[in-house]
Amino acid sequence: MVDVGGKTPSCRTAEAEGWILLNEAVCALLAGKGISKKGDVLRIAETAGIMAVKKTPDLIPLCHGIRIDSAQVECEFFPVLRKIRVRCRVKALDVTGVEMEALTGVSVAALTIYDMCKAVSKEMIIEGIRLLSKTGGKSGDFISSTGSKEEGGSRA
């Protein structure tokens, strides 16, 4: 592991996003009540993403455990585009960044959506998981040069 013992704690934030491309059967499920046999798809995925943020050091080798001050995961369904955008925002006052936590939150939320909808169809694609921004730390701030794809993610 990288030695972070001499670093001064600072406020660090990160935001990540990812997309799930859906077929018509899964869109029909979500356009209804959004409930699969396992429950409310988007709300459970958001909860799973938050849980994953907290478990990041257990999943990523050599990733430091940090105290998370805030974690938010939002899953937004775009029925016309047949896509779901997953966003994760993480904040911590610590000596190392939260980028991996934000990316892990998005990844696990997207996998949860797949798991909850696979009985309807396995024709889903998870794509475009990336860091949108980060603040704090020695390397300074970062904002993705391509920005967020507000209109529905990359075209498949």
Secondary structure, 3 states (H helix, E strand, C coil): CCCCCCCCCEEEEEEEEEEEECCHHHHHHHHCCCEECCEEHHHHHHHHHHHHHHHHHHHCCCCCCCCCCEEEEEEEEECCCCEEEEEEEEEEEECCCCHHHHHHHHHHHHHHHHHHHCCCCCCCEEEEEEEEEEECCCCCCEECCCCCCCCCCCCC
